[in-house]
Amino acid sequence: MWFNRHRFYIIHDVVRLHIHNEYTRSVASSCPHSFPPLPASVFYSYSSARFLPGLMLLRRIMRPDDANIAGNVHGGTILKMIEEAGAIISTRHCNSQDGERCVAALARVERTDFLSPMCIGEVGHVSTEITYTSKHSVEVQVNVVAENILTGAKRVTNRATLWYVPLSLTNVDKVTEVPPIQYERKELEQEGRKRYEDQKLERMETKQRNGEFIVPVVNQDRQNKEVYTVGYSQSSLIHLVGPSDCTLHGYVHGGVTMKLMDEVAGIVAFRHCKTNIVTASVDAINFHRKIKKGCIITISGRMTFTSNKSMEIEVFVDADTLVGDTQERYRAVSAYFTYVSLSKEGKTLPVPQLVIESEDEKKRFEEGKGRYLQTKTKRQAHMQPLTQQ
């Protein structure tokens, strides 16, 4: 009996190693500029029962309830998977040494590009790697690959960078220290420190300008709005935070919040275009304050900018505390989502131009245009070396 069980473990590991080799070859051939291929040790080994501390792979099949009516997986579903994987590897790393036990909480998500839609029936592979640690934060790089299990074809769909902070299990307001990681080269640590300082500065700037609360638009008011205006497509969703939304601390998972934000942004985009729409990218998502179980959160979205083939939607999450001695409303999360309009054949369609009605809307439009041009310039600069190879 022992021999058969041991033999099963060995065979299982060989099969997983074969899957890993196929995965590595596919990623390398389909996207040579993606993150480095995962080593075989990232896959769970039954014989050693250990994970490689700095790497992890999470995967699952995409179901019909993960997708829109066109069969494309919601961007929010993928964002939630990305955050779950990031939370696991960060929490595991922060508890890798003796000391106070903690849970990693999401503080920020850098710009995330949706390179290719994921479809129902495909398997999503989310690979993560810790690339930098400061005294109180962890940077996690994430790569998402979609696999067609019928043909074996794979393609990279997403890349993301997330920042986590470890919170004590006994005192949620206490940030514990992060065990340092070893860098292959000194330059990698210096580059990571620069990314850390840049995101820290941007988080402070974003927090200072997010004081405005959006008043939800009811359908009766919407009927009086002109088509293609900000007020016509502006949308809100109200959600009561329950136990299934929360971490061990009783605070909302970052992935749950991002999924709700993507849903609202998608509604805004659909109301503006009246076509099939998909998430193209998400600008930096900043988590300003924690959201506790029992809070009522209002997720609001409004159109800020349209180009010929894309639209930018600003999304806020405001929390109302109902449980406790003090009742307040505060801004918890903010981000910008970019959507594109697609035909039935999956081709990009022109986006109706946004109708501006006020000075505030004009100001937000110009700011959105600046972000759009900046992103376009960065993309062209990145693509230029590739075309020269």
PyMOL commands that set and color helices and strands:
alter all, ss='L'
color gray80, all
select helices_A, chain A and resi 2-30+40-42+64-66+75-94+186-208+219-222+230-233+243-245+254-273+359-387
alter helices_A, ss='H'
color red, helices_A
select strands_A, chain A and resi 55-61+102-109+112-114+123-133+138-147+154-168+235-240+276-282+285-287+296-306+311-320+329-342+348-349
alter strands_A, ss='S'
color yellow, strands_A
deselect
rebuild
show_as cartoon
